[in-house]
């Protein structure tokens, strides 16, 4: 890998004529960097697209190419990318619908707004994977049609499609009103009659069973897949998909709250439309993962939120703290007995001015720490938290905009290494303060990294950051690093440091020119 040219390709100050020169000498890695440039011109995008289809695909998704720029015969993947973004041509879709490569037909089946004749062709495809992919993304009418498909794998995909009509999803859940499926992927592999004499659990992917003539490697069946003639594992997965599908009617889903399959009950926990009776059953579920998903569900009512606040599992209580509708009194009690971490919780972000005032005066430092994660506090509250005696509150408030240099220095004086890195992330930290951070004894490695990426860092701080192995590449890319140092770092023994120096926008254009062969 040519680190210097990769760095140059990403350099925002690289002049357009040097971008052109770089395109002519680029290998795959350099071309990938060039394709990500926001200032790429149309001719440059075309030149890059012509040399590598993966790059053409990337540029198509980025909106840099139009249908006039792509030959669907020479670059079918790029044509599919444009069809996927809705910018392809209908005749491309017709051509690709009968492409000999299954993967391309499968990709086409996932594209939006396909002409009806194309969806008809794909729905009749000989490869089930293509039909299943169509079922996953298609329109309500086609989804309803494919729900009656004889292959269970296609029905499983219909169950996951949010455009499938609710009545059809209910039929897939209950089986009422649909003819039974005749095949599944397991029966396809086993080549046995539809009514199996005994179950064929799918072997572990790493066991080398050669007892059947498989048309594909055994690995592409999900682990635990089995069928005794009624396609049990596929039907189970189809139900799981339907229960997770927001278009499935709530009354049909509710019947599964007491099901023996934990995976089916789990699919209910994130639904927004269940009744208090169903919530009650899930709150008492023996599986902590189900109660945890339920705890984060913003539709859950206050009664059940309160029930989960005393859950024996700390992860359930931690996830409850992230629920935007958790009552504030409940959240403050959770802060005392649950490790939540210094993150901005949705309920704290939505707190009213009166609630903010009350949280700031909480005797519990864990509560004050949660409030200090906000970045829009009134100056009085912000400054009071910045004078807190608890280091975890200070770490949480230190990045808040508007704190004076004196307050930030005071934090360092009082708590040293515990707050140093967080002070260095403050957007208003001055060059002098950042220098003060780099000179702290004992040093803090994370603080060097924060200083190296800070927009206000100047030469003295950045030179200090070069002494830390992890901060060194960040400092090498910083536009305030003196030019002679940047040039010297082009020859650094560590590739990522040389690459960062080559990407530094302060590198003089004459030097850039010299670096391109």
N, C-alpha and C positions, 0 to 999 in steps of 0.2 A: 504494500500500500504506500502510495506517495503522499506522505502527511502534508508536505508543503503545498502541493497542488490542491489537495482536499481542503486545506485551510483557506487558500486563495479563492477557491470556488464558492466558499461560504462568506467571503469578506464583503460586507455591505458597501464598501467604498471602491470595489473593483470596477474600473471604467468599462463601458460597454464594449469598446474595441478589444479589451483584454479578455472579456467574457467570450467574444468570438474566437480569439486565439486559443483559449482554453478548451472550447468545444472541439476544436480540430485535434487536440492531443489527448482528450479525456479518455480514461478507462471507465469501467462501470461505476466504481465508487465516486469518482470525480463527477461523472455525468449525473449521478443521483443527487449530489450536492448542488450542482448547477440547476437542475430541474426544480429545486426547492426555492430558488431565488425569487423574491417578490418583484424584482425589476426586470425579469426576463422579457425580452421583446418577442414579437410574433415570429420573426424569421429564426430567432435563436431557439424558440420552443419547437419549431418545425424541424430544425437541424438535429436537435436532441431526440425528438420522437422518431426520426428516420433511422437512427443508429441502434435503437434498442426498444423492443416492444414493451418491456416492463415500464420503461420511462414514458412511453406513449400512453400507457394505461394511467399512470400517475397524473400526467398532464391533462388527460381527458377528464379525470375526476376533478381536477383543479379548475376546469372550465377554460383551459388555455388552448384547446383544440376544438374545431368544429367538424361537422360531417364532411365538409369539403376537403379537410386535411387528411382524411384516413381512407385507405384502401382496405375494405373489409376482407379481401382475399389474402392480401399480404400481411395484414395485422388484425386478425379476427378478435384477439383479446381486447385491443383498443376499441374496435367497433362495439364490442359488448359493453365496455366501460361507458361509451357514449349512450348506448341504448339504456343502460342502467340509470344514467342521469336524466333520461328523457330527451336527449339531444341527438339520438341516432335516427336513421331513416327506416321506414317500414319495410322497404325492400331488403335491407340488411337482415331484419328479423326473419323474413320469409326464407332467405338463403340459409341463415344459421339454424333454422328449425329442423333442417335435414342434414346438418353438418355430420360427417362421419365420427367426429370426436364427441363422445358422450358428455365429457366435462363442459364443452361449449354449449351443448343443448341445455344442460342443467343450469348453467349460468344465465342463459337466455330466459329460461323459465322463471327466474327470479326478477326479471326486468319489469318495470311498470308500464301500463298503457299499451300492451301488445295488441296488434290487430286481431280481431276475432278468429280469422282463419288460422293465424299462427297458434293461438291458444288451443284450437281444435286439434291441430297437428301434434302439439306437445302432449295434449291429454291422451292421445292415442299412441304415444311413443312406446317402443318395445322395451325400453329400460325403465324399470320402476323408479329408479332414483330421479329420473327426469320428471315423471308424472308427479312424484311426491314433492319435488321442488316447486312445481307449478301450483300444487294444492296449497302450499304454504303461503303463497303471495298473491294468489289470483283474486278475481272479483267475486262478489257474493253469488252470482248465478252459477259460475263455473265451480265454486266451492261446493254449492248445494248438489251439483251434478256429480262431483268427484266423491262426495260423502257416500255414494252408493257403489263406488268402485269395488271390484271383487278383492283387491289387495289391501290387507289391513294397514300396511305401511303408508299407503296413500290416505287412508282415513285418519291415521295418526297425524299426518301433516295438516289435513283439513281442520282437525280439532285445535291446532295451534294458531290458525289463521284468524286474526281479529276481524276480518271482513266476512267470515262465515256467518250466515243468518243465525240468530239466537235459537230458533226452533230446531235448526239442524244440529247445533251444538248439543242441545238437550237430547236429541235422538242418539247422537254418538255416545253420550254419557250413559243413557239407559238401555240403548239397543232397541227400543221400541220404534217400529215404523221403518226399519231398515233391514234388507235381507242380510243374513250373516256373511261375513267376509269368508272367501274361499281359500286364501293363501296369505302367508306372511314371509318375511325374509328367512325365518328359521326353516319353514317347510321348503322354501325354494332351495336352500342349501342341502337339506337332508335328502331331497329327492325321494321322499317316502309317500305312500298314499295319504290322502287328506285325513282319514281317521287313523291316527298313529296307534300302534299297539301299546306303546309306552312313551313316556316323556323323553325328549332329547335335550337335556340342559346343555346350553352352549358351553364348550370347554373354556377354561381360563386361556386368555390370549397366548400365554407362553407355554401351554401344554401342546405337544405336537401330536395331535390325534389325526391319523390318516385313515380312519375307518370309513369315511364317506368320500365320494368324489365331489369335492367342492368346486364350484365354478369360480369362486373368489377365495382369497385367503380367509381363514376363520376369523382373523382379527377385526374384520369390518362389521361383525355383529356385536352389539353391546354386551358387556359382561353380564352373565346371568340370564341371557335371552333363552326362552324355552317355549315349546309348543307341544301339546298332546293332541292336537287336532283342532283346538279352539283358540289358538294364537294368543295364549295367556299373557306373555310378557308384553306383546305389542298392544293388546287391548288395555292392559294396565297403564302403559305409557300414554296411550290415546286419552284415557280418562284423566291422567295427570295433566296433560296439555289442556284439555277442555276445562278442568277446574281452575287452571291458572289464567284462562282466557277471560278478559273482562267482559266480553260479549256474551258469555254463557249466563243464562238467567240465574239469579241468586237462589230462587226456590229450588232449582234443580241441583245446584251445587251444595246447598245446605244439608241435603240428605247424606253427605259423605263425612260429616263432622265426627261420626262415631265409627267410621270404617276401620277394619282391622289393619289396613295398610297405612303405615306412618307417612309414606310419601304422598298419598292422596290427601290425608288430613293436612299435611304441611302445605299443599298447594292452596288451601283455603285461607291460610293465616294472613296473607297480604291483601285479600280481597276487601274492597271498600263497602260492599253492599250486603253484609250479612246481618242477621237479626241478633238482638241481645242474647237470645237463648243459645245461638250458635257460638257467639263470643264466649259465653259462660263455659261451654264444653271445652273450647280450645284453651281457655285460661287454666283449666285443670288437666290439660294433656300431660302425660308422663314425659314427653320428649322436650328437653329444654330448647332445642332449635326451633320447634313450632311455637313455643311461648315467646321466644326471642323475636321471631318475625312478627308475631302478633303485637308485641310491645312497641314495635316501630310503626305500626299501622296507624296513620293519622285519622282514620275513621272510627277508631275505638272510642267508646264512651267513657265518661269519667269514672263510673263504678268499676269497670274492668281495668282501667288504668291504675286505679287505687289497689285493686286486688294484686296486680303484677308488681306493685312497689314493694311488696313483702316476699317476693319470690325467693326461694332458697338459692337460686343460681345467680351469681354475681353478673354474668354476661347478660342475662335477661334484664336485670335492673339497669345495667349500663346502657343497653339498647333502648330501654324505656326513657332514659334521660334525653335521648336523641329524638323522641317523638315531639313534633311541633305543637301538639295539643296537651302535653303533660301539664297539669296544674302547677303553678309556681311553688306553692307550699310543699307539694310532693317532690318537686325538683330540688328544693333546698334540703329536704330530708335525705334524698338520694345522694346529694353531694357529700354528706357526712359519712355514709356507710358504703359507698361504691366508688371504685376507681374509674373516674370518667376521663381524666386527662385534660390538658389545657387546650380545649377546642371550643370554637364558637357554636353553642347549641342553638337550634332553631328557636326554641322558646325564649332563650336569653336575647337573641337578635330581635325578637318581636316585642320585648318588654316595653311597657309604656314609661314615660318620664317618671311617674310616681313609683312604679315598680323598680326602676333603675335606682332611684334614691334609696328605696328600702333595701335592695340587694347590697348596695354600697355600704350600708350600715350594719350588715349582718355580722354577728360575732364570730361566725365560722369562716376562716380564711379560704376554705375550699369553695364556698359560695362567692366570696369576693374575687377569687381567681377566675371563676366562670364569667362573671360580669366583665372583668378586665380584658377578656378576649375580644370584646367589641372594639371597633375602631372609630366610633362616632359619638363618644361620650361627651357630655357637657364639660367644659374646661375645669369647673370646680370638682366634679366627680373624678375626672381623669387625674388631676393633680393630687387629690386626696389618696387615690389608689397608688400613685407613684411614690407617696410618702409612707406606704404601708410597712409594717415591721416584718411581714412574712415574705420570704424570698420567692415562693411560688406565685404570689400575687404580683410581685415586681417583674418576674419573668414574663408573666402574661400581659402586663401593661406596657412593658418597655418598648415594643414596636409601635405604640400608639402615636399617630401624627400629632404635632403641636407641643410635645414635651420640650422644655427648655434644656439647653446644654447643662445648666447647673443641676437640674433634677437628674439628668442621665448620669452625670459624673458622681452625684451623691449616691445613686444606686450602686455604682461600681465601688465607691469608697466603703459602703456599708456591707456589701455582699460579694464583692470580688468575682471569683471564677464562676459562681452560681448564676450570675446575671450577665456576664461579659458578652457572650455570643448574642443574646437577645437584644442588648443595647446596640450592638453593631448592626442589627436589622432595622433600626429606626430610620425611616425615610429622611428625617431632618437632621440626622447625625452629621456634625460638621467635619471637615477634613482634620481639624485639630483633635476632635474627639476620637475619630477613627485611628489616628496616629497613637493617641493615648491607649486605645484598646490593644494595638499591636505591641506596645511596649510593656504591657502588664506582666508582672512577675508573680506567680508562675504563669506561663503562657497557656492559652486555651486554643487547641487546634481548630475547633469549630468556629471560633471567633475570627481566625485568619480567613477561613472560607467566606464568611459573611462580609468581611471588609473587602476581600478581593472582588466580590460581585456588586459592591455598593457604588452607586453612581457618583457619590461625593468623594470617593477615595482619590488621593493624590499620590505623587511619586514616592514620598517617604513611606507611607503605609504600604503601597504596592510592592516596593522593594523588600519590605519586611515579610510580606506574604509569599514572596518567591522562595523564602527559606523553608516554607512548609510544603511537603510533597503534594498534599491534596489541594492546597490553595494555589499552587504554582501555575497550573494551566489556566485557571480563572484570571489570575493576575496578568498572565502573558497576553490575554485577549483584551485587557482593559484599555480603553482609548487614552487614559491619562498616564499610562506607563511611558517613560521617556523613550523617544524613537531609537536612540543607539542601543538601549536595552532590548527593545523589541527585535531589532535586527540581529543582535547577538543570540537571542533565543531561537532564531530560525535554525541554528545549528545545535540545539539542545539534544542531548542523548536520548531523552524520552520523547517518543513520537507525538504524544498528545500535547506536549508543551510546544514543540515546534509547530504543530498544526494550529494551536491556539494563537501563536504569534503571527502566523501567516494570515489568520482571519482577523487580525487587529486592524480596525479601520484607520489607525494612525500611520500604518505602514506607507511610506511614500510611493506614489505611482511608478516612479523610475525604478524602485527596488522590486515592485511587483513585476514589472516588465522583464527584469533580469532573471526572475525566478521561473518564468515560463519558457520551456525549451522551444 
